[in-house]
Amino acid sequence: MKEKLTIVKVGGAVVEDELQLSQLLKDFSAIEGRKVLVHGGGRRATQVAAKLGIETKMVGGRRITDAAMLEVVTMVYGGLVNKNLVAQLQANGVNALGLTGTDANVIRSHKRPLKDGVDYGYVGDVDSVAHETLGRLIEAGITPVIAPLTHDGEGHILNTNADTIASETAKALAKEYQVTLIFSFEKKGVLSNPDDDDSVIPVITHEDFLRYKADGTVSGGMLPKIENALSAVDAGVDQVIITLATAIDGQHGTVIKR
């Protein structure tokens, strides 16, 4: 029987909220057994970019990354956010190691081609995740903390959606573990009414997603999140949950099913 592994993805809004983040890291630290943390940091990147006079452009919930923005996200994701999370996890008794996809060749990607006429710039679509390398770290008692940066093998860093990083990492590690993937953010789950925090949709399937996408129930940044969740369950990830950052016990939120 495969050992259990929990992968938690924490979004940029939670990273910016000191109380929510502190509670999430305590709850994450209390999870028994093997685990991985994947983080975003988009809001912090937007703030830093603004201070530097760099405009943020988004299309379909995804960031356009030109050369100037690539420098910002590399500094923010791979440095400021990642190392702060690692330091706080150490304080909670978790032996964490901060990684980007470039480190130990953990996540390789290719530059996204034009899509629907949109040039996303230095944005990567994942080609492979070195699950054996991550597995060796995990089995050594180390908890990987992965920033949403990858590389193309030709010396280029690429900005990569953190939900995609979490999904692709879960899919790769599902070869060796029984994986639960938890997308944690500032809401209780996927909401049927964005103005009602209690309108959590308990279960979403492929068919449900197409309907919610068509009628506008699901939009913006939630679209790639659910797309990645569905991709994960299709690829053999045991369980995917979208939930509040302070409710990562697997008992709350929206469950994504095939």
DAQUIFEN-V585215 format. One record per residue. D_FIRST is the distance of its C-alpha to the first C-alpha in whole Angstrom. Layout:
BEGIN
{{D_FIRST} {D_FIRST}}
END
This chain:
BEGIN
{{0} {4} {7} {9} {12} {16} {19} {22} {25} {28} {32} {35} {37} {34} {35} {39} {38} {38} {38} {35} {33} {34} {32} {29} {28} {28} {26} {24} {24} {23} {20} {17} {15} {15} {17} {20} {23} {25} {29} {32} {36} {38} {40} {41} {41} {44} {46} {46} {47} {50} {51} {51} {53} {50} {50} {46} {46} {43} {42} {40} {38} {38} {40} {43} {42} {46} {46} {47} {44} {42} {44} {43} {40} {39} {41} {39} {36} {35} {37} {39} {36} {33} {34} {35} {32} {31} {33} {33} {29} {30} {32} {30} {28} {25} {26} {26} {27} {29} {29} {30} {29} {32} {30} {28} {28} {25} {27} {29} {31} {34} {37} {38} {40} {43} {41} {44} {46} {45} {45} {42} {43} {41} {37} {34} {32} {29} {28} {25} {23} {22} {18} {18} {21} {19} {16} {18} {20} {17} {16} {19} {20} {22} {22} {23} {26} {26} {30} {31} {32} {32} {34} {35} {35} {39} {39} {39} {37} {36} {36} {33} {32} {29} {27} {27} {26} {23} {22} {22} {20} {17} {17} {17} {14} {12} {12} {10} {9} {9} {12} {15} {18} {21} {25} {27} {31} {34} {34} {32} {30} {32} {35} {37} {40} {41} {43} {41} {38} {37} {37} {33} {32} {29} {27} {28} {27} {28} {31} {32} {32} {35} {37} {36} {37} {40} {42} {41} {39} {37} {38} {39} {36} {34} {34} {32} {29} {28} {29} {26} {24} {24} {23} {20} {19} {20} {18} {15} {15} {13} {16} {20} {22} {26} {27} {30} {29} {30} {27} {24} {22} {21} {23} {26} {27} {27} {23} {23} {22} {23}}
END
